[in-house]
Amino acid sequence: MTRCFLAMYMHNNKTWTMNRQSGISLIEIMIALLIGLLVTFGAIQLFISNKNTYRVETALSRLQETGRYIVDTMAREIRMAGFNGCSSRGNITPNIIANDPPPYDGSNERAVQGFEATGTNAWTPTILAYLSNVRDGTDVVNIQRGDDCGAQVTGNFEPDNANVQVSFPNNCGFYQSQPVLITDCVGADIYQISNNPKNDVTGGNKQTTAHGNNVNTTVNLSKTYGPDSSIFAFRSYAFYIAPSAIDANEPAMWMANWVPNTDGTTTVADYQFLELGSGVEDMQILYGVDTAAPDEYADTYVTADTVDAGNNWTNVRSVRVNLLLRSEDGVTAEPRAITFNGAVTNTGAGADNRLRMVYTATITLRNRLP
């Protein structure tokens, strides 16, 4: 026990007093340390909890962003399938003179072409040759259509005249070797532009898109196209899942854009490949087929192999896309099962702690409706 004392000093009529002081006991120190430890532990737990919550919310936000972007991109293309610039449900099969023809005949029948995964490295019908790394068990869809921008034909209407003139300016960005669709809603031709349209503008209001035989099989179109005709860039897109270019262990959604060269054959060199988003684990697609009368509306939804077996691609009215997305890292406390395409996934020995989300969109084909 500390002994305290009180002393008083007198000097020059002033008084100094030494006050009583007391120390802190060992028990009090231990209690203070314990309280400090409890507060520190609580702060650490709060930090960990907030960090985990942040990781989950960040992963969820990324999944939502990726899912919305992919669905919007696919919906925009699928919705426009079969567009030829003028007639709805126009069953026109274009005459193709392009050296590098599109993957299909460019007809309304093949405006939508699906491929159902039927086994290990197997699809029905067989997937396009340039798609060599598609993820097993996932579906593929190919879309063909005319571009949104079209230019009116204004001159050189004879079918054997290789210099078709169109209105200018047209904002279509025509370029050399580009495949284009010329149509009057009765007939159509697909050819590759043989000249450089950017340098071939006359009179300030006309642009030439030639179909010379240096990039086409012939200079002759199938018919005479009058001033009621238009020219559109011809598009062909395939959507599929393959390894990401950033991390080969991560599956990603890809879009293959047909941009033909002039070598006379359709190969992988005729495509540009764009990665739309990573973490896309699976894609399953159903096709709404009009089987009654027809009455112009989808009566049943079936897989691509069923449509192909019945040769019913012309009667497809809508496309139902189902996507399964997963986070890059394991952010959940334990594996979470999720139902996708009628089955429960992420269960059993191979389950992981990734966050997963399902996106489903039913897209109507506008150009096959009344």
C-alpha positions as CSV (number, residue, x, y, z in Angstrom):
1,M,0.0,0.0,0.0
2,T,1.4,3.3,-1.0
3,R,1.9,5.6,1.9
4,C,0.7,9.2,1.3
5,F,1.5,12.2,3.3
6,L,0.6,15.8,3.4
7,A,3.3,18.4,3.8
8,M,2.9,22.1,4.0
9,Y,5.6,24.6,3.3
10,M,5.6,28.3,4.1
11,H,7.6,30.7,2.1
12,N,7.2,34.4,1.4
13,N,3.6,34.2,2.8
14,K,2.7,31.4,0.2
15,T,1.5,27.9,0.9
16,W,2.2,24.9,-1.3
17,T,0.1,21.7,-0.8
18,M,1.1,18.2,-2.0
19,N,-2.2,16.4,-2.9
20,R,-3.1,12.8,-2.2
21,Q,-2.4,10.5,-5.2
22,S,-3.5,6.9,-5.7
23,G,-2.3,4.2,-8.3
24,I,-4.2,1.6,-10.4
25,S,-4.4,-1.9,-9.2
26,L,-3.5,-5.0,-11.2
27,I,-7.1,-6.2,-11.2
28,E,-8.2,-2.9,-12.7
29,I,-5.5,-3.2,-15.4
30,M,-6.7,-6.7,-16.3
31,I,-10.3,-5.6,-16.5
32,A,-9.3,-2.7,-18.8
33,L,-7.3,-5.0,-21.0
34,L,-10.2,-7.5,-21.2
35,I,-12.7,-4.7,-22.2
36,G,-10.2,-3.5,-24.8
37,L,-9.8,-7.0,-26.2
38,L,-13.6,-7.4,-26.4
39,V,-14.0,-4.0,-28.2
40,T,-11.2,-4.9,-30.6
41,F,-12.7,-8.3,-31.3
42,G,-16.1,-6.8,-32.0
43,A,-14.5,-4.2,-34.3
44,I,-12.7,-7.0,-36.2
45,Q,-15.8,-9.1,-36.5
46,L,-17.7,-6.0,-37.8
47,F,-15.0,-5.4,-40.4
48,I,-15.0,-9.0,-41.6
49,S,-18.8,-9.0,-41.8
50,N,-18.9,-5.8,-43.7
51,K,-16.1,-7.0,-46.1
52,N,-18.0,-10.3,-46.8
53,T,-21.2,-8.3,-47.4
54,Y,-19.3,-6.0,-49.8
55,R,-17.9,-8.9,-51.7
56,V,-21.3,-10.6,-52.1
57,E,-22.9,-7.3,-53.2
58,T,-20.1,-6.6,-55.6
59,A,-20.4,-10.1,-57.1
60,L,-24.2,-9.7,-57.3
61,S,-23.8,-6.3,-59.1
62,R,-21.4,-7.7,-61.6
63,L,-23.6,-10.7,-62.3
64,Q,-26.6,-8.4,-62.9
65,E,-24.6,-6.0,-65.1
66,T,-23.2,-8.9,-67.2
67,G,-26.5,-10.6,-67.4
68,R,-28.4,-7.5,-68.5
69,Y,-25.8,-6.6,-71.1
70,I,-25.7,-10.1,-72.7
71,V,-29.5,-10.5,-72.7
72,D,-30.0,-7.0,-74.2
73,T,-27.4,-7.7,-76.9
74,M,-28.8,-11.1,-77.8
75,A,-32.4,-9.8,-77.7
76,R,-31.6,-6.9,-80.1
77,E,-30.2,-9.3,-82.7
78,I,-32.7,-12.1,-82.3
79,R,-35.6,-9.7,-82.4
80,M,-34.5,-8.4,-85.8
81,A,-33.9,-11.9,-87.3
82,G,-35.1,-12.2,-90.9
83,F,-35.2,-8.4,-91.4
84,N,-35.0,-7.6,-95.1
85,G,-35.9,-3.9,-94.9
86,C,-39.4,-3.9,-96.2
87,S,-41.7,-6.9,-95.7
88,S,-42.7,-8.7,-92.6
89,R,-42.5,-12.5,-92.8
90,G,-41.0,-12.2,-96.3
91,N,-40.1,-15.7,-97.3
92,I,-37.5,-14.5,-99.8
93,T,-34.5,-16.7,-100.5
94,P,-31.8,-14.4,-101.9
95,N,-29.7,-15.2,-104.9
96,I,-26.1,-15.3,-103.7
97,I,-23.3,-14.2,-105.9
98,A,-20.8,-13.3,-103.2
99,N,-17.5,-15.2,-103.4
100,D,-17.7,-15.8,-99.6
101,P,-21.4,-16.8,-99.0
102,P,-23.1,-16.4,-95.6
103,P,-23.2,-19.5,-93.3
104,Y,-26.7,-20.2,-94.6
105,D,-28.7,-19.3,-97.6
106,G,-29.8,-15.9,-96.2
107,S,-33.5,-16.9,-96.4
108,N,-36.2,-16.1,-93.9
109,E,-36.3,-19.9,-93.1
110,R,-32.7,-19.8,-91.7
111,A,-33.0,-16.3,-90.1
112,V,-32.8,-18.2,-86.8
113,Q,-30.8,-21.4,-86.6
114,G,-30.3,-23.2,-83.3
115,F,-28.0,-26.0,-82.2
116,E,-28.9,-28.2,-79.3
117,A,-26.2,-29.7,-77.2
118,T,-26.8,-33.5,-77.3
119,G,-23.7,-34.9,-75.6
120,T,-19.9,-34.5,-75.2
121,N,-18.7,-32.3,-78.1
122,A,-22.0,-33.0,-79.9
123,W,-24.7,-30.7,-81.2
124,T,-27.8,-31.3,-83.4
125,P,-27.6,-30.1,-86.0
126,T,-23.8,-30.0,-86.3
127,I,-22.5,-26.6,-85.2
128,L,-20.7,-24.4,-87.7
129,A,-17.1,-25.4,-88.4
130,Y,-15.5,-22.1,-87.2
131,L,-16.9,-22.7,-83.7
132,S,-14.3,-25.1,-82.5
133,N,-14.2,-24.3,-78.7
134,V,-17.8,-24.3,-77.7
135,R,-18.4,-25.4,-74.1
136,D,-19.8,-28.9,-73.9
137,G,-23.5,-29.1,-73.0
138,T,-24.3,-25.5,-74.0
139,D,-26.5,-24.4,-76.8
140,V,-25.7,-22.2,-79.8
141,V,-27.8,-19.9,-81.9
142,N,-27.1,-18.1,-85.2
143,I,-29.0,-15.0,-86.4
144,Q,-29.1,-13.6,-89.9
145,R,-30.7,-10.2,-90.9
146,G,-30.3,-7.1,-92.9
147,D,-28.7,-4.1,-91.1
148,D,-30.8,-1.4,-89.5
149,C,-29.4,1.2,-92.0
150,G,-30.5,0.9,-95.6
151,A,-29.9,3.0,-98.7
152,Q,-32.3,3.5,-101.5
153,V,-31.3,2.4,-105.0
154,T,-31.2,5.5,-107.3
155,G,-29.5,4.5,-110.5
156,N,-28.0,1.8,-112.8
157,F,-31.0,-0.6,-112.4
158,E,-30.0,-3.1,-115.1
159,P,-29.0,-6.5,-113.6
160,D,-25.8,-6.7,-115.6
161,N,-24.7,-3.2,-114.6
162,A,-22.1,-3.8,-111.9
163,N,-22.3,-0.3,-110.5
164,V,-25.4,0.1,-108.4
165,Q,-25.9,3.6,-107.2
166,V,-27.6,4.4,-103.9
167,S,-28.7,7.6,-102.1
168,F,-26.0,9.5,-100.3
169,P,-25.4,10.5,-97.5
170,N,-26.8,7.3,-96.0
171,N,-24.8,6.8,-92.7
172,C,-24.5,3.0,-93.5
173,G,-20.8,3.0,-93.7
174,F,-20.5,0.7,-96.7
175,Y,-17.0,-0.6,-97.3
176,Q,-15.1,-2.7,-99.8
177,S,-15.7,-6.5,-99.7
178,Q,-18.7,-6.0,-97.4
179,P,-21.7,-8.3,-98.0
180,V,-24.9,-6.5,-98.8
181,L,-28.5,-7.4,-99.5
182,I,-30.3,-5.7,-102.3
183,T,-34.1,-6.3,-102.3
184,D,-37.4,-4.9,-103.6
185,C,-39.5,-7.2,-101.3
186,V,-40.2,-9.5,-104.2
187,G,-36.6,-10.7,-104.9
188,A,-33.2,-10.3,-103.3
189,D,-29.5,-10.7,-104.1
190,I,-26.5,-10.9,-101.8
191,Y,-23.2,-9.7,-103.2
192,Q,-19.9,-8.3,-101.9
193,I,-19.0,-4.7,-102.7
194,S,-16.1,-4.8,-105.1
195,N,-15.2,-1.1,-105.0
196,N,-14.4,1.4,-102.2
197,P,-17.8,3.2,-101.7
198,K,-16.2,5.9,-99.6
199,N,-14.2,7.1,-102.6
200,D,-17.0,6.6,-105.1
201,V,-19.5,9.4,-104.5
202,T,-20.8,11.3,-107.5
203,G,-22.9,14.4,-107.7
204,G,-23.0,14.8,-104.0
205,N,-26.0,12.6,-103.7
206,K,-25.1,9.2,-105.1
207,Q,-22.8,6.5,-103.9
208,T,-21.7,3.4,-106.0
209,T,-21.7,-0.1,-104.5
210,A,-20.3,-2.3,-107.3
211,H,-20.7,-6.0,-107.6
212,G,-17.8,-6.8,-109.8
213,N,-16.6,-10.4,-110.5
214,N,-13.4,-9.9,-108.6
215,V,-15.2,-10.6,-105.3
216,N,-18.4,-12.2,-106.7
217,T,-19.0,-15.2,-108.9
218,T,-20.7,-13.0,-111.5
219,V,-21.5,-9.4,-112.2
220,N,-25.1,-10.3,-112.9
221,L,-27.9,-9.9,-110.4
222,S,-30.9,-12.1,-110.6
223,K,-33.3,-9.3,-111.6
224,T,-33.8,-5.6,-112.3
225,Y,-34.1,-3.6,-109.1
226,G,-36.0,-0.3,-109.5
227,P,-36.1,2.9,-107.4
228,D,-38.3,1.1,-104.9
229,S,-35.3,-1.1,-103.9
230,S,-32.9,-0.8,-101.0
231,I,-29.5,-2.0,-100.1
232,F,-28.6,-3.2,-96.6
233,A,-25.5,-4.6,-95.0
234,F,-26.1,-8.3,-94.4
235,R,-25.4,-9.5,-90.9
236,S,-24.8,-13.0,-89.4
237,Y,-24.1,-13.5,-85.7
238,A,-23.6,-16.6,-83.7
239,F,-23.9,-16.6,-79.8
240,Y,-22.1,-19.3,-77.9
241,I,-20.2,-20.1,-74.7
242,A,-16.4,-20.7,-74.8
243,P,-13.4,-20.1,-72.6
244,S,-12.7,-16.5,-71.7
245,A,-9.8,-14.8,-73.5
246,I,-8.7,-13.3,-70.1
247,D,-8.9,-16.6,-68.1
248,A,-9.2,-19.8,-70.0
249,N,-10.7,-21.5,-66.9
250,E,-13.6,-19.1,-66.9
251,P,-16.5,-19.6,-69.4
252,A,-17.7,-16.5,-71.3
253,M,-20.4,-15.5,-73.8
254,W,-19.1,-14.9,-77.2
255,M,-20.5,-13.3,-80.4
256,A,-19.1,-14.4,-83.7
257,N,-19.6,-11.7,-86.4
258,W,-19.5,-12.7,-90.0
259,V,-17.1,-10.3,-91.8
260,P,-16.1,-12.1,-95.0
261,N,-12.9,-11.6,-96.9
262,T,-12.5,-12.4,-100.6
263,D,-10.9,-15.9,-100.7
264,G,-14.0,-17.6,-101.9
265,T,-14.7,-19.9,-98.9
266,T,-16.3,-19.4,-95.5
267,T,-13.7,-20.1,-92.8
268,V,-12.7,-18.9,-89.4
269,A,-10.9,-16.1,-91.1
270,D,-14.3,-14.7,-92.1
271,Y,-15.3,-13.9,-88.6
272,Q,-14.6,-11.4,-85.8
273,F,-15.0,-12.8,-82.3
274,L,-16.2,-10.6,-79.5
275,E,-16.3,-11.6,-75.8
276,L,-19.5,-10.2,-74.3
277,G,-18.9,-11.2,-70.7
278,S,-17.3,-13.8,-68.5
279,G,-18.8,-16.1,-65.9
280,V,-21.5,-17.4,-68.2
281,E,-21.6,-21.1,-67.2
282,D,-24.5,-22.4,-69.3
283,M,-27.0,-21.4,-72.0
284,Q,-30.1,-23.4,-72.9
285,I,-32.4,-22.2,-75.6
286,L,-36.0,-23.1,-76.5
287,Y,-37.8,-22.1,-79.7
288,G,-41.5,-21.1,-79.8
289,V,-43.0,-22.9,-82.8
290,D,-46.3,-22.1,-84.4
291,T,-47.9,-25.5,-84.9
292,A,-51.6,-24.6,-85.3
293,A,-53.0,-23.7,-88.7
294,P,-50.5,-21.6,-88.5
295,D,-52.1,-18.8,-86.4
296,E,-48.9,-16.7,-86.3
297,Y,-48.2,-17.4,-82.6
298,A,-46.0,-19.8,-80.7
299,D,-47.9,-22.8,-79.5
300,T,-45.1,-24.8,-77.9
301,Y,-41.5,-24.4,-76.9
302,V,-39.0,-27.1,-78.0
303,T,-35.3,-27.6,-78.4
304,A,-33.3,-26.9,-81.6
305,D,-33.0,-30.6,-82.5
306,T,-36.8,-31.0,-82.3
307,V,-37.3,-28.0,-84.6
308,D,-34.6,-29.3,-87.0
309,A,-36.1,-32.8,-87.1
310,G,-39.4,-31.4,-88.2
311,N,-37.8,-28.8,-90.6
312,N,-39.9,-26.2,-88.7
313,W,-37.4,-23.2,-88.6
314,T,-39.8,-21.2,-90.7
315,N,-42.5,-21.6,-88.0
316,V,-40.3,-20.3,-85.2
317,R,-42.0,-17.2,-83.7
318,S,-40.0,-16.6,-80.6
319,V,-36.8,-17.6,-78.8
320,R,-36.5,-18.3,-75.0
321,V,-32.9,-17.8,-73.8
322,N,-31.9,-19.2,-70.4
323,L,-28.5,-18.2,-69.0
324,L,-26.7,-19.4,-65.8
325,L,-24.1,-16.9,-64.6
326,R,-21.5,-17.4,-61.8
327,S,-19.2,-15.1,-59.9
328,E,-15.5,-15.1,-60.4
329,D,-14.7,-16.1,-56.8
330,G,-16.3,-18.0,-54.0
331,V,-18.1,-15.4,-52.0
332,T,-20.8,-17.4,-50.2
333,A,-20.2,-19.0,-46.8
334,E,-21.2,-22.5,-48.2
335,P,-22.2,-24.0,-51.6
336,R,-25.6,-22.8,-52.7
337,A,-27.7,-25.0,-55.0
338,I,-29.7,-23.3,-57.8
339,T,-32.3,-24.6,-60.2
340,F,-31.5,-24.0,-63.8
341,N,-33.3,-25.4,-66.9
342,G,-35.5,-27.6,-64.7
343,A,-32.6,-29.2,-62.8
344,V,-30.7,-28.5,-59.5
345,T,-27.1,-27.6,-60.1
346,N,-24.1,-26.8,-57.8
347,T,-24.7,-29.8,-55.5
348,G,-22.6,-32.8,-54.5
349,A,-18.8,-33.2,-54.4
350,G,-18.1,-30.6,-57.1
351,A,-20.1,-27.8,-55.5
352,D,-18.3,-24.5,-54.9
353,N,-19.0,-21.2,-53.1
354,R,-19.6,-19.1,-56.1
355,L,-22.6,-16.9,-56.3
356,R,-25.0,-17.8,-59.2
357,M,-27.9,-16.2,-61.0
358,V,-30.3,-17.3,-63.7
359,Y,-31.5,-15.0,-66.5
360,T,-34.4,-15.9,-68.7
361,A,-35.7,-13.8,-71.6
362,T,-38.4,-14.7,-74.2
363,I,-37.8,-12.7,-77.4
364,T,-40.3,-12.4,-80.2
365,L,-39.2,-12.4,-83.8
366,R,-40.8,-9.2,-85.1
367,N,-40.4,-10.1,-88.8
368,R,-42.4,-13.3,-88.4
369,L,-45.5,-11.7,-86.9
370,P,-48.5,-10.3,-88.8
